[in-house]
Amino acid sequence: MGKKMYITTPIYYVNDVPHIGHAYTTIIADSAARYFRLRGYDTFFLTGTDEHGQKIEQSAKSKRKSPKEYADEISKKFKDLWDQFEISYDRFIRTTDSEHIKGVQKAFEIMYEKGDIYKGEYEGHYCISCEAFFPETQLIEGEFCPDCGKVTTIVKEESYFFRLSKYQEDLLKWYKEVDDSILPKSKKNEVIRFVEDGLNDLSITRTSFDWGVKLPSSINDPKHVMYVWLDALLNYITALGFGTDEKLMHYWPANYHLVGKDILRFHAVYWPAFLMSLGLELPCHIAAHGWWTRNGEKMSKSKGNVVDPKTVADAYGLENFRYFLLREVPFGQDGDFSQKALIDRINSDLSNDLGNLLNRIIGMSGKYFDFKIKSENVKKFHEKELKEVEEITLSLEKYVKEMKWNKYLEELWKILSIANKSIDTYAPWSKMKEGRNDEAMATIALVANILTKTALLLHPVMPKTTSKLADALGFEITKENFDKFITNCQLLEETIIKKILPLFPKIEEPLMQESKPQEQKKKEEKKDNKEKKIEGIITIEDFFKVSIKVGVIKEVEEVPKSKKLLKLKVDLGEDRPRQIVAGIKEYFTPDELIEKQVCVVANLKPAKLMDILSEGMILAAKDEDGLTLITPMKRKKPGTPVK
């Protein structure tokens, strides 16, 4: 058996729909799984949903559904989103799966027979929202939950307990001996302090509600259901067949449990203690990331600022969104989502540094060498640059193993800086004028090789984009090519570079309408109602919905059987000219319009005029003296926005 890799996300609680925090965890895990597969690891990637507990039972009741119907509905939303995002999971587990329930009951039975579970009575402050008990010393003002701030209730009921206190010293020993058991390492100190303060035995069953896993029949206590955290944490081994068909248990222990910082304690204290009781190995790394805010504010439904990951991905592109999430914030720290930050990343990192670099070498190789790339003289003329690039690329894997994707991408982008600087420094166009063709080819080939390495190393984060990049350079993203170009630092053989559409078109303005707090919405509605009394008035937001751009008319044809219509091809700075049908035939001849600059409504819904598709509208002014096209006073680049 070769190297194995087992990566998990938390199983997401089905009390709400997926948000950016869920997407962040899942995309990190997906990128890691893709990286290790590319490196040849036998990889198993698990995600899923957590569906039991009092909170689910209450939510289902409020919606007049059974808990299972409600759980089915929300779980499907998570699975559908991950499928739409092409998340490469190997299993999507649900805690309502029959094999999971059997595995949990088996684990309970083992721990009970070992003496690590006993029956008693519990009285304490319980937070329904967090599904957790808290000692009075941890409560805010003696009443409110220290995690979510909601009011707790005093619960007194018969309960089974897990002897968590028994494992206090074993846990502290594990933290000490395994330096990177918790990532980032700064989080480990918080966990150690919590354990050093003393562990109480853990209440692991409830009798006050029914929606949960029943105790094993051998214990014969049907009024109890298992506490949701015991049930949920065991998914990491029941997904591999623990307690049923254990053919996948060779993947255990998990290499990476990816979790949010709010559930680190459960994963770094309770979960290892359960595993010790079961006699199983402990996970290699528990990696905890931070939370996301929006425009500097905490997200909440009442503020109306919760980020829907699908809305962002649909507007800006899934792979651009993936890159932003991993690049924007150091792992473990809180991150802030704003459209401005996302647009800046797309335009600067992706469009300028990467996309434009590819366009430049496609253009130069096509102009000077009929699109052929030869690496035979790269080492001769660019030994220094190659050495710098190799040092960077060979150092990157440690950042993946520490889940420092922000640092990984930051370092990867340094080789793109070397490539862009080399073009400016060595100026292949000047070398061609001087007859130094070999040197010009060497610089172009250096950049092509840097882009080859970039495609392979960026592939886990942006798989579709990098596949297009690799295809343009004449190779495939495979383990063998990773070994060849990254591990063994080989260069491209002679290849033909393909001309492709720009990978990252520039974004001029926000593509999503910002949601607003309910109070602001009410104020604006009142204002709008007053303004509606003035006929035809619009808001500035209405105006900004219209995208007007400068275009250049490149072709003009008369539309047969029409007295008014002309068919135009207008360059708006895009990958192809727009076809626009305009009723201006009575005022202009085709020759008058060629190369004329016009203002075009660029985001108008396409329509058909006389069965001809029109993809925009040209602006004009008409009075008794005739019709005039609206045009800039000075010539502007095609695609320049009109504001």
Secondary structure, DSSP 8 states (H G I E B T S, - for coil): ---EEEEEEEEEETTS---HHHHHHHHHHHHHHHHHHHTT-EEEEEEEEE--SHHHHHHHHHTT--HHHHHHHHHHHHHHHHHHTT---SEEEETTSHHHHHHHHHHHHHHHHTT-EEEEEEEEEEETTTTEEE-GGGSBTTTB-TTT--B-EEEEEEEEEE-GGGGHHHHHHHHHH-TTSEESHHHHHHHHHHHHT----EE-EESS---S-B--TTT--TT-EE-HHHHHHTHHHHTTTTTS--TTGGG-S-SEEEEEGGGHHIIIIIHHHHHHHHT----SEEEEE--EEETTEE--TTTT----HHHHHHHH-HHHHHHHHHHHS-TTS-EEE-HHHHHHIIIIIIIIIIIHHHHHHHHHHHHHHTTEE--TTHHHH-HHHHHHHHHHHHTTHHHHHTT-HHHHHHHHHHHHHHHHHHHHHH-HHHHHHTT-HHHHHHHHHHHHHHHHHHHHHHTTTSHHHHHHHHHHHT----HHHHIIIIIS-----SEE------SS----S-SS-----HHHHHHHHHHHHHHTTSTT---HHHHHTS-EEEEEEEEEEE-TT-SS-EEEEEE-SSSS-EEEEES-TTT--HHHHTT-EEEEETTS--EEETTEEE--EE-EEEETTEEEE---SS---TT-EE-
